[in-house]
Amino acid sequence: MRYLVTGGAGYVGSHLVAEIRDRGGEVVVVDNFVTGHRDAVLPGVRLVEGDVGDAATLQAALAFGPFEAVFHFAARSLVGESMRDPMLYFRENVGKGAILIDSCVRGGVRKFVFSSTAALFGVPGEGPIGETAPIAPVSVYGESKAMIERMLAWAGRVHGLRGACLRYFNAAGADAAGRLGEDHRPETHLIPLAIDAALGRRPPLEVFGTDFPTPDGTCIRDYIHVADLADAHLRVLTRLDAGSVAYNLGTGRGHSVLEVLRAVEAVGGRAVPHCLAGRRAGDPANLVASSARIAAETGWAPRRAALEAIVASAWAWRVAHPDGFAA
C-alpha cells in the first residue's frame, strides 16, 4: 500500500510513517519543516518539501500515487498562539486544509484521515467524552479543527470522499525503537516538560491550578501513546469502506498533573522541581475520552495504556536525544 502523509516530519505524523514502513507500506511525506524536523523523515521515505497550501506542491506529491489514503497532520496546534493570532490559524489550518481537500478530490483520493483534537469539546461535562458530546470549541485552534471536520463532511456528501476524523486527547511517549520522539519548539506538553525539569534542563515546572474538583486539585487528562495513535489511524481505513466516521481516541483513564509528575519521578529516579500557580483561563478540570466506538467498530485498543510505560518511552528518548532532532 502507498500513503500520503502531510506533516509527516512532525510528532504524530512521523510515528505514523514509521508504523506504515514497519508494516511494509510505502509513504510520501509532504512537509515544509516549519514545525517538523528533517531528521524525523526516516530513510526510504519519499519527501516532497513544500506547503500543503501550495497547489503545485500537492500536485507533485499526488503524482506519486495512486494512494490508498491521505493522512493530514500538517497544522498549527498551539492554543495560546491561536488566541493571540486567530487569522493565522484560519489561514494555516482552515484555508490550507481546504486546498488540500480540494486537491485530493481532484486527484481521485478516496480516503482521507484527519488529525483532529479533543479541543473541539471546549469545557465538557463530567465523565468520559464520547463522539456525541457537543462540539463547542473555546479556542481558535479548536474552532479551526472543527471547521475542517465540517469541510470533510461536505466533501464526502458532494464528492464521495470518505473521511475519518480522529479526535485524540493528549499524545505522549516515543517510538520503542528510539528512532523518533517528541521535539516541539516551543515545548508545551506536560510529560516532556516534566522530564526536562527533572533532568535540570529547564526551570521548575509550573503547575497551573490546584483547586480543581479532582482528587488532588490538579486537572486530569487522558494520555495516549503516540504509537497507539498510529495504529488507530491505520485501523480506520477498513472502516472507511462503509463510510465516513469520527472517533475519540484515548485510554478512557485520566491522570492528574501531580500523578504525571510522580510517574516521571518513578521512571527517572529523581524529583521533578515544580511550583504551584493559578489556573489558566479555559482549562477544563477533566478531559478523558471514551473510545468505545472505535473499539467496537475496528477492534482498536491502546496497547501501551499504563502511564509509567508512556513516560518511560518519553524519558528514554529525551535522555538519548538531549537536543531533540537538533543534534
Secondary structure, 3 states (H helix, E strand, C coil): CEEEEECCCCHHHHHHHHHHHHCCCEEEEEECCCCCCHHHCCCCCEEEECCCCCHHHHHHHHCCCCCCEEEECCCCCCHHHHHHCHHHHHHHHHHHHHHHHHHHHHCCCCEEEEEEEHHHHCCCCCCCECCCCCCCCCCHHHHHHHHHHHHHHHHHHHHCCEEEEEEECEEECCCCCCCCCCCCCCCCCHHHHHHHHHCCCCCCEEEECCCCCCCCCCCEECEEEHHHHHHHHHHHHHHHHHCCEEEEECCCCCEEHHHHHHHHHHHHCCCCCEEEECCCCCCCCEECECCHHHHHHHCCCCCCCCHHHHHHHHHHHHHHCCCHHHC
